[in-house]
Each structure stands twice: as structure tokens, then as C-alpha cells.
Amino acid sequence: MLDGKHRGRSHGRTVTRRKFVANAAAAGAALALSPVFAPAVHAAKTIKLGYVSPQTGPLAAFGEADNFIISSFMKTVKGGLKIGGTSYPVEVQVKDSQSNASRAADVANELINGGVDIMLVASTPETTNPVSTQCEVNEVPCISSVAPWQPYFIGRQQHPDDPKSWKPFNYTYHFFWGLEDVIAVFTNLWGQLKTDKSVGGLFPNDGDGNAWGDKHVGFPPVLDKLGYKLTDPGRYQNLSDNFTSQISAFKQAKCDIITGVMLPPDFTTFWNQALQQGFKPKVATVGKAILFPVAVEALGKNGNNLSSEVWWTPSHPFKSSLTGESAKQLAGGYEKATGKQWTQPIGFAHALFEVAVDVLKRTGKTGDAKATVKAIQATKLDSIVGHIAWSGEKLPPFAQKNIAKTPLVGGQWRLRKGTANKYDIVIVDNKTAPAIPTAGKMEFIA
């Protein structure tokens, strides 16, 4: 377990406007923010891994499984990490971004000044981007995940609106899917049903929202090409408490599909207000907001058949390169240890440590940033989230150096039989990743 004397430490204001956020923040705060050590095996240099994620604040659900993942990782490397015939003790330094970009940059600098060998960072551009930027500036190898690659890569450019000026990075590498994948998944889901193709978009004024709603690289051009009419009322501020203007715009446009990328508490507010105001679309496919069971459970029976992107589930046909565990075994281990339902970030948090270990074993020279970067670039790893390789496959030339793609499918939340608000995500479309099995078909919201 992590060092108990630091449990519950946090800085800044934690958002508690929604019970969901309060519960998630409390869970995230349980993660110690102090270094975690594996016992020294020899007098060899200690390998230091930095890890940053949103463990408190409105995005805390993304970091809910961190305590379990890191504790499990430390057990795996308790005898040290063997590199070139030498066993090295391992230290993981954990920091909470508090769902705040400025805080993320600050704690990244703390870790960099502490001499981390590799920085690991997860969950949404508000955390991945500032941490990666600090690593790039300070020439520290960084591996990140759980943010679509466009807001990660383009959002860090000096001139995001000028594609000709975009440049690759030298020390920062990312694995996840992209907007082209989530757009394909969402439209594949909608294609299973007969609708009027009138879509209402909910895009906040943040890294994800600005990318998803972008007229050039986001949803608008693709939806237009496929014959969908998008109603976009404009950017709203996160943690809004009134979505009446958006609901009115969607009602006027007779939108039968709602999409977007929202914070969990914001979607809860929107959905409850929409139903109260007599607006109930046939389909609601929303990114980020309903990735977690607790977010859907907060809606009671009104969460049934909401749909979302699916990055990872216990039914994904992959296993860990670290432990040999299947996706099902990893999710089951989490549920047994915590008493909570598995969540999608579990697989990717685990995969970050898989990649780090694989890279370190291939560096041949610990503490050498350039050797570490070369090892990252040469990665060809079958992980718990699928194959990870910075090979440039299915990517535009400008992103090929820094991005590795992982598979994405689509699912719907279905009420468990005999329960009032317990849900399971059912994969209902796998056209984008046929190796991942489906377990149902897309259905209208009843």
C-alpha cells in the first residue's frame, strides 16, 4: 500500500457541486502524493518514475483506480527491475493535477526537479498537455495517454490554428485514439438506427471541447459530409448550472441526436434539465461524461441506453505484458480489491507502467534521456489495451513521430436486471476494431 501518513493531502479548491464529483474526489484523494518505493535490491541507481493524473476535482473519476494500479505495480517490481543483468530499485512519485492545468504544470516541475527518469501522465488535455510541455522543455522523456491525440498534439503547438507551423516533439510520446476514431464510432452507432440526422452538439470551452467542435479537425466537417445537420450553440463554460439556451436551440432544430464531450457533472445537469423541459432525444452519445458507471447511476432510470465511446473493457481480448493478466482478470482484481465497479481508465493506467517497464528494459543505459527516447520510439508492445507502437500507422505525417493509436469501439449503458440504477456498458458496434467482440445492438432511448 502507499504511504498512509500522506493520505488525503490536497491543495486548492475541490469541486463538490455534484455528489458525483464529491465521491470521485474523495476516492482520488485517497491516493498518496508521496514517493512509493520498491525495496532496494542492490546499491544500484534507483529508477524514478513520475506519475500525474487528476485524482481530485471534476475529472477525479479518471484517477479513481490509480491507487490500485500503482500498488499492484509496486508489488510486481518489489524485487527490483532487471536491466542488463542488474536489478534496480524502483520509485514512483505520484502527483495530483487536481483537474487543473496550472497545477499540472507545477507538479510536473516538482517531479522534474526531483530527477525522474520517465514521466507518466494520464487523463484529459488539462493534465496531459501541461505535464508533457514541461517535460519537452526540460528534455525529460514523457509517456502519456487518455486524451484524444488531436487536442494533445495540436493543443501544444505554438500556433494551433496554423497546420503549416506544427512540429513534432522530441521527448514526449502519447498513445490513445483520435477524433477521427471517435467520430467514426459515434456515426457507426447512429447508423444502426433510423433518425432525422439532426444533431445537437455540446462542446465546452476547454481542450477537448474546442477540438471536438473545431470546424476543420472536429465533428462539423465529417457530420456535414455524412449528411448530418449539426446545431452547435457555441462554447459553454465547464461546471455550468444552466443549459436552457442549449436545450432551446436543440428543441427548435428538432435534434433527435445529442453529442459532445462534457464533464460528468455537466452532463448530469444538462440531461436532468432537458428531461424537465420536455426535451428527450432518440439518441444521446456523449464523450467523457458517461464513461463511468457512477455518472450513469446518478441519473437513475434515465441513464438507460445512453451511449459513449469505449476504450477498454474486461471483454477486450488483450493481456498485460507485465503480469500476464487478461483484461477480465485485471478488472476483476480491481473490483475485488475496492468493492467498486471497473472503469475504462484502469486498462490505460496499467498500460502506462507496461510501456515504462518495456522501455527501461530496452534502454541499456539507465538515466540517459536520449537512450530512453530511442527506446520509446522503437516500442512494439502487446499490452492490456492492445498493440502499442510509435509506427505512424493510420496517422497524418505531422503526428507520426509522437502518436501511437489504440482501438476504439462504441457501447450503450444498460440497466442491470432487478436494479433501479446499476448499469453495465454493452459494446454494440465494433466496425472500427473487429477483434473486440460486441454483445448487443444499438437501441433508441426509451
Secondary structure as UniProt FT lines:
FT   HELIX           4..6
FT   TURN            7..8
FT   HELIX           19..29
FT   STRAND          35..37
FT   STRAND          47..53
FT   TURN            58..59
FT   HELIX           60..63
FT   TURN            64..65
FT   HELIX           66..76
FT   TURN            77..79
FT   STRAND          81..83
FT   TURN            84..85
FT   STRAND          86..88
FT   STRAND          90..96
FT   TURN            98..99
FT   HELIX           101..113
FT   TURN            114..115
FT   STRAND          118..122
FT   HELIX           125..138
FT   STRAND          142..145
FT   HELIX           149..153
FT   HELIX           154..156
FT   TURN            160..161
FT   HELIX           163..165
FT   STRAND          172..176
FT   HELIX           179..191
FT   STRAND          198..202
FT   HELIX           207..212
FT   TURN            215..217
FT   HELIX           219..225
FT   TURN            226..227
FT   STRAND          229..231
FT   TURN            238..239
FT   HELIX           244..252
FT   TURN            253..254
FT   STRAND          257..261
FT   HELIX           264..276
FT   TURN            277..278
FT   STRAND          283..287
FT   TURN            288..290
FT   HELIX           293..297
FT   TURN            298..299
FT   HELIX           300..303
FT   TURN            304..305
FT   STRAND          307..310
FT   TURN            314..315
FT   TURN            321..323
FT   HELIX           327..338
FT   HELIX           345..363
FT   TURN            366..367
FT   HELIX           369..377
FT   STRAND          381..383
FT   TURN            384..385
FT   STRAND          386..388
FT   TURN            393..394
FT   HELIX           397..399
FT   TURN            400..402
FT   STRAND          403..405
FT   STRAND          409..415
FT   TURN            417..418
FT   STRAND          423..429
FT   TURN            431..432
FT   TURN            434..435
//
